[in-house]
Amino acid sequence: MKIAVLGPEGTFSEVASENYLKINSLEGELIYFSSIEESVKALRYPSIDLAIVPLENLLDGYVQLTLDLLLEEKVRIVDDINVPIHFDLLGNVDKKEDIKKIYVQFKAENQCRKIIREIGANVISTTSNMLSYKHLENKIYGEASIVPSHIDDSSIPFVLHDVANSKENYTRFIILKRDEQENIIVDKLDKKHLKISIFVLPKDDRPGLLFDILKVFKDYSLNLTSIMSRPTKKELGKYNFYIEFESNSSNIDTIYKALDVLRKNNQIKILGIY
């Protein structure tokens, strides 16, 4: 089994993948890609079996790029896993006040905005936590990086531990497979508790549109846990909706009925039931 993950080695995506393999007693080879987009699009190739990418962070919310890729690519969510997230500030300095530049991954930046604001240094956004760490190898005095706490810091002169905005922090990663048959529920139904992820694409924009969508979940007693709007990228003010809700395997007929009602005025892409 080959798994596409955001690289290089040492990322939280790697941690999520290794934890997933261990929990499920699976063996797999991690294939590293330079971006979330490349990791997901790697599923276009038969040689890649799974992709594991971040979906949601406790402090910073959903990864918008992941949401867009879920709609654009022929993929299916088959599982998810939560990973505790902790960051350290490492610097080629003697003291915090000497930091002039901070490298930080784009999602980690918001999760650590308090310490960044406190230092007041120039912030350089990166696509990967490990790319942030790589900048420390240049040994330029005054430069620092915010990196995962599991990274070796023994050679770095200045270390400030646990710099996230909150000590309670985790990221939810989703496990993706190729899906050539959109809108068909084919995932594990032997689990008592189920999560269902869908995209709702309205056929037209009208007053009460969102109310009508939400009312379906109330009418069928389905616990809606999340809704995110994403631009259609076709016209300003027009949106699609990423929706997650919960149920159980004994309620699968009700889930189908609710989805059929939603289909009357919307296109539905079922992303997974897991």
C-alpha positions as CSV (number, residue, x, y, z in Angstrom):
1,M,0.0,0.0,0.0
2,K,1.3,3.4,-1.0
3,I,0.1,6.5,0.8
4,A,0.5,10.1,-0.5
5,V,1.3,12.6,2.3
6,L,2.5,16.2,2.6
7,G,6.3,16.1,2.9
8,P,9.1,16.2,3.6
9,E,9.7,13.8,6.4
10,G,8.7,15.0,9.9
11,T,5.4,16.7,9.1
12,F,2.2,16.2,11.0
13,S,0.8,14.5,7.9
14,E,3.5,11.9,8.3
15,V,2.5,11.5,12.0
16,A,-1.1,11.1,11.0
17,S,-0.3,8.5,8.4
18,E,1.9,6.5,10.7
19,N,-0.8,6.6,13.5
20,Y,-3.4,5.5,11.0
21,L,-1.4,2.5,9.9
22,K,-0.6,1.5,13.4
23,I,-4.2,1.8,14.7
24,N,-5.5,-0.3,11.8
25,S,-2.6,-2.8,11.8
26,L,-1.7,-2.0,8.3
27,E,1.6,-1.8,6.4
28,G,2.2,1.0,3.9
29,E,4.9,3.1,2.2
30,L,4.6,6.9,2.6
31,I,5.2,8.8,-0.6
32,Y,6.0,12.5,0.1
33,F,4.6,15.4,-2.0
34,S,5.4,19.1,-1.8
35,S,1.8,20.3,-1.3
36,I,-1.7,19.2,-0.1
37,E,-2.9,19.6,-3.7
38,E,-0.2,17.3,-5.1
39,S,-1.0,14.8,-2.4
40,V,-4.7,14.6,-3.3
41,K,-4.1,14.6,-7.0
42,A,-1.6,11.7,-6.6
43,L,-4.7,9.5,-6.3
44,R,-5.2,10.0,-10.1
45,Y,-2.4,7.4,-10.5
46,P,-3.0,3.7,-9.9
47,S,0.3,3.4,-8.0
48,I,-1.1,5.5,-5.1
49,D,-3.7,3.8,-2.9
50,L,-4.5,6.4,-0.2
51,A,-3.9,10.1,0.5
52,I,-3.9,11.5,4.0
53,V,-4.4,15.3,4.3
54,P,-5.4,17.8,6.9
55,L,-9.1,18.9,6.9
56,E,-9.7,20.8,10.1
57,N,-7.7,22.3,13.0
58,L,-9.2,23.1,16.4
59,L,-7.7,26.6,16.5
60,D,-7.8,27.6,12.9
61,G,-10.8,25.8,11.4
62,Y,-11.0,24.1,8.0
63,V,-8.3,23.9,5.4
64,Q,-10.0,25.7,2.5
65,L,-7.7,24.1,-0.1
66,T,-8.7,20.6,1.1
67,L,-12.4,21.5,0.8
68,D,-12.0,22.6,-2.8
69,L,-10.0,19.5,-3.7
70,L,-12.8,17.3,-2.2
71,L,-15.2,18.9,-4.7
72,E,-12.9,19.0,-7.7
73,E,-11.2,15.6,-7.5
74,K,-12.8,12.1,-7.8
75,V,-12.0,11.1,-4.2
76,R,-13.9,9.5,-1.3
77,I,-13.3,9.9,2.4
78,V,-13.0,6.5,4.1
79,D,-11.9,7.5,7.6
80,D,-10.4,10.3,9.7
81,I,-7.9,10.6,12.5
82,N,-7.1,13.3,15.1
83,V,-3.5,14.3,15.8
84,P,-2.5,16.4,18.8
85,I,-0.6,19.5,17.5
86,H,2.2,21.2,19.4
87,F,4.6,23.8,18.1
88,D,8.0,25.1,19.2
89,L,9.8,28.3,18.2
90,L,13.4,27.5,17.2
91,G,15.9,30.3,16.4
92,N,19.4,31.0,15.4
93,V,19.6,33.7,18.2
94,D,20.7,34.0,21.8
95,K,17.5,35.5,23.0
96,K,13.9,36.1,21.7
97,E,14.4,39.8,21.2
98,D,17.0,39.2,18.5
99,I,14.5,37.4,16.2
100,K,14.0,39.5,13.0
101,K,12.4,36.9,10.7
102,I,10.1,33.9,11.4
103,Y,9.4,31.1,9.0
104,V,6.0,29.4,9.6
105,Q,3.7,27.1,7.7
106,F,0.5,28.9,6.4
107,K,-1.9,27.1,8.8
108,A,0.5,27.1,11.7
109,E,0.7,30.9,11.5
110,N,-2.8,31.4,12.7
111,Q,-2.4,28.7,15.4
112,C,0.6,30.6,16.8
113,R,-0.4,34.2,16.1
114,K,0.0,35.3,19.8
115,I,3.7,34.6,19.9
116,I,4.2,35.9,16.4
117,R,2.5,39.2,17.4
118,E,4.5,39.4,20.6
119,I,7.8,39.1,18.8
120,G,6.9,41.4,16.0
121,A,9.3,40.0,13.5
122,N,8.9,39.7,9.7
123,V,6.8,36.6,8.9
124,I,7.6,34.4,5.9
125,S,4.8,31.9,5.1
126,T,5.8,28.4,3.9
127,T,3.8,25.4,2.5
128,S,5.2,22.9,5.0
129,N,6.3,22.9,8.6
130,M,9.5,21.0,7.6
131,L,10.3,23.7,5.0
132,S,10.1,26.2,7.9
133,Y,12.6,24.0,9.8
134,K,14.9,23.7,6.8
135,H,15.6,27.5,6.9
136,L,17.3,27.0,10.2
137,E,20.0,25.0,8.5
138,N,21.3,28.3,6.9
139,K,22.4,29.3,10.4
140,I,21.6,33.0,9.7
141,Y,21.5,34.9,13.0
142,G,18.2,36.6,13.6
143,E,16.1,33.9,11.8
144,A,13.7,31.6,13.5
145,S,11.1,29.0,12.6
146,I,7.9,27.6,14.2
147,V,7.9,23.9,13.8
148,P,6.3,20.7,15.2
149,S,7.4,19.9,18.7
150,H,8.5,16.4,17.7
151,I,11.3,17.9,15.6
152,D,14.9,17.5,17.0
153,D,16.0,20.8,18.4
154,S,19.3,19.7,20.0
155,S,21.4,21.7,17.5
156,I,19.4,24.9,17.7
157,P,20.7,27.6,20.1
158,F,17.3,29.1,21.1
159,V,14.2,27.0,21.8
160,L,10.8,28.2,23.1
161,H,8.4,25.3,23.7
162,D,4.7,25.0,23.2
163,V,4.0,28.3,21.4
164,A,0.5,27.6,20.0
165,N,-2.3,29.9,21.1
166,S,-3.8,27.1,23.2
167,K,-2.3,24.0,24.7
168,E,-5.5,22.2,23.5
169,N,-4.9,21.8,19.8
170,Y,-5.4,19.0,17.3
171,T,-5.8,18.6,13.6
172,R,-8.3,16.2,12.0
173,F,-6.8,14.4,9.0
174,I,-9.0,12.5,6.4
175,I,-8.0,9.3,4.6
176,L,-8.9,9.5,0.9
177,K,-9.3,6.9,-1.9
178,R,-10.1,7.2,-5.5
179,D,-13.8,7.3,-6.3
180,E,-14.9,6.8,-9.9
181,Q,-18.5,6.4,-8.9
182,E,-19.6,9.7,-7.3
183,N,-22.8,9.9,-5.2
184,I,-22.8,6.3,-4.1
185,I,-22.4,5.3,-0.5
186,V,-20.1,2.3,-0.4
187,D,-18.1,2.9,2.8
188,K,-18.1,0.9,6.0
189,L,-21.6,0.4,7.4
190,D,-20.5,-2.0,10.2
191,K,-19.6,1.0,12.5
192,K,-22.4,2.0,14.9
193,H,-21.5,5.7,14.8
194,L,-21.2,7.2,11.3
195,K,-20.0,10.5,9.9
196,I,-21.3,11.6,6.5
197,S,-19.6,14.3,4.4
198,I,-21.3,15.8,1.4
199,F,-21.1,18.8,-0.9
200,V,-24.4,20.6,-1.7
201,L,-24.4,22.5,-5.0
202,P,-27.5,24.6,-5.3
203,K,-29.2,24.7,-8.7
204,D,-30.2,28.3,-8.3
205,D,-29.9,31.2,-5.8
206,R,-33.1,32.2,-4.1
207,P,-34.4,33.6,-0.8
208,G,-34.5,30.9,1.9
209,L,-32.1,28.6,0.0
210,L,-29.9,27.9,3.1
211,F,-32.9,27.6,5.4
212,D,-34.4,24.9,3.1
213,I,-31.1,22.9,3.1
214,L,-30.8,23.1,6.9
215,K,-34.4,22.2,7.5
216,V,-33.9,18.8,5.9
217,F,-31.5,17.8,8.6
218,K,-34.0,18.9,11.3
219,D,-36.9,17.1,9.6
220,Y,-35.0,13.8,9.5
221,S,-33.4,14.2,12.9
222,L,-29.9,14.2,11.6
223,N,-27.2,15.8,13.7
224,L,-25.6,18.4,11.5
225,T,-22.1,19.1,12.9
226,S,-20.6,21.5,10.3
227,I,-21.4,23.6,7.3
228,M,-18.9,25.6,5.3
229,S,-19.6,27.8,2.3
230,R,-17.2,27.7,-0.7
231,P,-17.4,30.0,-3.7
232,T,-18.5,28.4,-6.9
233,K,-15.7,30.3,-8.7
234,K,-18.2,31.1,-11.5
235,E,-20.0,34.1,-10.1
236,L,-19.5,36.4,-7.1
237,G,-22.0,35.8,-4.4
238,K,-22.7,32.2,-5.4
239,Y,-21.7,29.4,-3.1
240,N,-21.6,25.6,-2.6
241,F,-21.8,24.1,0.8
242,Y,-19.7,21.5,2.5
243,I,-21.7,19.7,5.1
244,E,-21.0,17.1,7.7
245,F,-23.6,15.3,9.8
246,E,-23.7,12.3,12.1
247,S,-26.0,9.3,12.4
248,N,-25.7,5.5,12.9
249,S,-25.8,2.4,10.7
250,S,-29.3,1.5,11.8
251,N,-30.5,4.9,10.4
252,I,-29.1,4.5,6.9
253,D,-32.6,4.5,5.2
254,T,-33.3,7.9,6.8
255,I,-30.0,9.2,5.5
256,Y,-30.9,8.1,1.9
257,K,-34.3,9.8,2.2
258,A,-32.8,13.1,3.4
259,L,-30.3,13.1,0.6
260,D,-33.1,12.4,-1.9
261,V,-35.0,15.5,-0.6
262,L,-31.8,17.6,-0.9
263,R,-31.4,16.4,-4.5
264,K,-34.8,18.0,-5.5
265,N,-33.2,21.5,-5.6
266,N,-29.5,20.8,-5.5
267,Q,-26.8,18.6,-6.9
268,I,-25.3,16.4,-4.2
269,K,-21.8,15.0,-4.1
270,I,-21.4,12.4,-1.4
271,L,-17.8,12.5,-0.2
272,G,-18.0,9.6,2.2
273,I,-19.7,7.8,5.1
274,Y,-17.1,6.6,7.6
